[in-house]
């Protein structure tokens, strides 16, 4: 019951903000250019600031070294999830525009905005170093391969601006990843960040979650409630997020337990819970950047966020 109430308290504010975006769009508060401009603001300004501050706040060099084995397990789990995702796209012949969302949802989770507060509520601050391991891999995965798959997966099936166009290497270095890399430089070089700069970047970074959720609500209203549906691709995507990804993580940790006994229960529980977190709230924005199926991305994010209320208590019961 405690796990259920904790997950419920984490999800309700998210649903409320999505509903707010929907209602304000329905009342005509936003011009047609608002949503695209919101997308650019989040991707190019707010997200890089959020990632920069989070890395410097939650990571240290000592933590990076001591948690290296956990990083390996999480890395293998991500590889397994990506393999299953690509197989699902191939087997079920998922159409262009939806492939990036499906693959990302299989592999990458909404760790920092939903996973972090939930993890602290369930396991306390003692589990924070283990969360950081998952967060590092999730961040790197999302803003390298993940964002590339999203921004090159257009509904037309074209991965570049025109026929025969050269590969766009800039898509492998988006603004959020630049923020992450700069943060690592500051971390490794032990460069101090002035308090006023940290506070400023924190304020800007805090825009990510509410604006992303407002964007989902706006997109949902423009598309209509018909986008909330359990079609074949949505069901496959949700199975990957809530069943296959945690199963892969559990399998790797189970084998690792035989090879290297003594893994803390807190570490394994944290990894499994994070692997079952809902889809990234920024997926619809990434889909918009890549001319993908924004309605499908919005549908997946909304449903996975709602279902997370049910999934977390179930996983907690299974973990004992």
N, C-alpha and C positions, 0 to 999 in steps of 0.2 A: 504493500500500500504506500509506503514511503517513497519508493522508486516511482510509482505511478504519479503521486502528487508532485514530486520534484520535476518530472518530465512535463507534467501538465503546466506547472508554473513557468517553465522555460519556453513552452510553445505558445501559450495564450497571447503574450505581447506581440509575437511575430504575426500571428493570424490577425490580430487587431489592426496592425499597421498595414497589412495587405488589404484588409477591408476598407481602411481609411483611404488608401490610394484609389481603390475601386469607386468608393462613394464620391470622392472629390472629382474624379474624372467624369463620372455620371452626371454631376451637377455642372459640368462645363467650366471648371476652374482652370484647366490647363489647356494651353494652345497646342496645336499639332506639333510644333517644334520642341515642346517641353521635354517629352520622353527621350528623343535622340540626344538633346543637350544634357539631360540628366545622365544618360549612359556615358557620354564623354567625360563628364565631371567625375563620375565614380571611377572609371577605368584609368584616367590619366592623372588625376589629382588625389582623390581621397584614398583609393586603395594603396598606392605606393606609400603614402604617409602612414597608413594603418599598419602595413607590413613592416616598415622600418622601425616604428615604435615598438611593435610586438616582439620583434627579434631581440632588440636591445633590452627590453624589459624582462623577458622570460628566459633568455639564454646567457650562458657564460662559457668560456673556453673549457673550464673544468667539467662542466656538465656535458659538453659535446664529446669529450674524451671518454668519460665514465659510462656514457650511454651508447657507446658504439655498437655493442652486440645487439641491443634492442633496435638500433637503426637498421642493422642488417636484416632482422626478422621482418620489420615493417617494409623494407625495400622489397624483399621477396614476396610479401603479401600483395604489394602494389603490382609487381610484375604478373603474379597469378591472376589478379583481378583484370588487368589489361588484356591478358591472353583470353580469358573467358569472355570479355566484352567484345573483342575483335571476332571471336568465334560466333558469338550471338548475332553480331551484325551480318556476318557472312552466311550463317545458316538460315536466318530468318529474312535475309535480303532486305534489310532496313533501307528505306529510301534516303537519298541525299537530303541534307538539312536536319535530319534527326540523328545521324550517326554520331556526331560529336557529343551531343547531349547524352545519348545512351552510354557511350564509352566513358565519358566523364562521370556519370552517375554511378556506374559500376565501380570505378576506381577511387574517385575523389569525394570527400565529405565536407560538410559545413562544420569544420572543427572549431575554429576560433570564436564564432558567434553563437553557436549552439553547443558544440562539444565541450568547450572550455568551462562555461558556467555549470553545465550539467555534471561534468567530471569532478569538479571541486565539490559540488553539492553531494554527490554520491560517495566519493572516496576521500575528500579532504585535500588540503594543500600538500600532503605528503606524496600524493600521486602526480603533482605538477611536473616533476622532471620526466616522468614517463609520458605524460601528455605532450611535452615539448618534442620528444622523439617523433611521435606521430605527426605533430604539427609541422616539423621541418620537412618530412618526406611529403606530406600532403601539399605543402606550399610549393615545393620544388616541382612536384608532379603536376599540380594544377597550372602553374604559370610557365611551364615549358611545354611538355607534350599536350597537356590538357587544353591550354589556351590555343595552341597551334591547331589542334583538331577542331576546336569550335570555330575559329576565325577563318578556316579554310573549307568549312563544310556548308556550302551554300545550297539552297533548294534547287538551283539549276544544275548542280553537280560539278560546277567549275571551281577549281581550287585557286585560280588566279584571276587577275583583272581581265584577261582576255585570252583568246586561244593562242597557245604557244608562248605565253608570257613566262618570263624567267621566274625562278623560285624566289619568293620574297623572304629573305633571311631576317628582316626586321620583325616578322611575326614570331620569331623565336626569342625575341628580346622585348617583350611588352613592358610598359611602364611599371606594373606591379613587380615583375621579376627584377627590374632595375633597382627598385626600392629594396628588394630582398638582398641583392648583391652588394649594394652600398652599405646596408646594415651589417653584412658579414665583414666588410672591410673595416668598419668602425669597431666591430667586435674583436676581430683578430689584432688590429693595430692598437686596440685599447684607446681609441680617440674619444675624449670626453665630449658629451653633447650638452651645451648650456641648458639650464632649466627652462629658460623662455622658449628655446627652440623645441625642446621636448613637449612642453605644454601646447605650443602652437600646432605641432604635428599631431599631437593627440586629439586636439579639438577637430582638426580637419579629418583625421582618420576615423573619428567617431561618426562621421557622416555616412560611412559605407553601409552599415546595416539598415538604418531607417530609409535611406534613399533607395537602396536596392529593393527593399520590401515595398516601398511606394511604387517603384517602377513595375514590380510584378502586378500590383493591384491595377495600375493604369493599363498595362498590357492586357490584363485579364478582362477589364471592362471594354476595351476596344474590340477584343475578339469575341466577347460574349461568354456567358456561363457555360456555353456548350463546350468550351475548351476543357472543362473539368470532366474528364471521362476516362473510363478504364478500357481503352482500346488495346489491341495486341501489343503494340510497341511500348505503351506505358506499363503494362503488366510485366513484360520482359525486363524493362528497365528497373522497376521496383523490386522484382525478384533478385536482380543482380545487386541492388543496393542493400536490401535488408536480409537476404538469405545467403547468396553466393559470397559476397565480400566478407561477412563475418565468418562464414564457414572456411574460407581460404585462410583467414587469419588464425582461426582456431586450429586448423590442421597444421600450419607451420609452427605454432607455439607448442602443439602437442608433440611434434617430432623434436623440436628444440629442447623440450623437457627431458627427453631421453638422452640427447647428445650432450647437453650442458645442464645438468640438474641444479636446482636451487634458484630458479627464476622466481622473484617475488610475485605473490598472487596479485598484488596491487598493480604490478606492471602488466601482467597478462590480461587482467580485467579491464584495465584502461585501454589497451590496444583493441580489444574486442568491442568495447562500447563505442570507441571512436570509429571503428570500421563500419558501424551500423548507423552513424549519424546521417541525417537527411542530405539531400542534394544541395549543392552550393547555391546560395541565394542569387549569385551573380550570373548564373547560367543563362537566363533570358537576355541579359545585357551582352554577354559574349556571343550568343546566337544572333543578336541584332547586329553586332559588329561584323559578323561573318556572313550576313544575309541568309541565316539559317531559319529553321522553323521555330519562331519565337513562341508561338502558341503551344507547341509541344513542350518546349523547355519550361514555360510557365506552368503548364499542367503537371509536369513531373515534380517541379520544386514545390508547388502548392500541396499536392497529394502526399509527397514524401514527408513534408513537414507535419502534416496532420497525422499521418500514420505513425510517425515517430513516437507519439504519445503512447501508442499501444505496444510498439516494438521494444522500447526500453524496459518496461516492466517484465516482458516475456524473457528478454535476455538476462536480466538480473536474476530471475527465478532459475533459469538454466545454469547460470554461473554459481548458484547456491549462495 
